[in-house]
Amino acid sequence: FAWDAPTFDFGKIEQNKPVTHEFKFTNTGKVPLVITNVQASCGCTTPAWSKEPIPPGGEGFIKATYNAASMGAFNKTVTVMANVENGFMQLSIKGEVVQQPQ
């Protein structure tokens, strides 16, 4: 994997408004990259990802949607399992959920 950025900061987001970030990557290996699973650190984050094998030099994505239900700061991880050296890669999202304007 060569990631555009493995961490994303949403900054301040409004409560009860889910937000999504798309992590983009390039397969820098010599064989097709196969993502076998993507798991979020909590039920408040829903992942989506490239399902087809990514050829060498090809690009793919991991989307992380955070349900901003609880007030306060958050820092969540998304673990990407794939046919890479260590078997997985961790991405992270963070930010602060604030009250909606009245």
C-alpha positions, 0 to 999 in steps of 0.5 A, a space after each residue: 500500500 502507498 496511502 495518500 494519508 493513513 490518518 484523517 481529522 474531520 475537525 469539528 462535526 455536528 452531532 447526529 450528522 454522519 461523516 465519511 472520508 475516503 482513504 485512497 491508496 496505490 498498489 506499489 507491490 508486484 502482485 494484485 492486492 487483495 483486501 480480505 476484510 476491513 474492520 472498524 474499532 467500534 460499531 459507530 464506524 462503518 467501512 466500505 472498500 475496493 472488493 476487486 483485486 487491485 493490480 500493481 500500480 492500480 488504485 483503490 479505496 477504503 471509506 470510513 463513515 462515522 456516526 456522530 452520535 456521542 458528543 466529544 472527541 473521538 479517535 477511531 481505527 479501521 484495520 485493513 486486512 490484505 495480502 501485505 507484509 504484516 497482513 494488515 494496515 491501520 487507518 485512523 479517523 479523529 475529530 470532535 462532535 459538537 452540538 448542532 446550532 440551535 
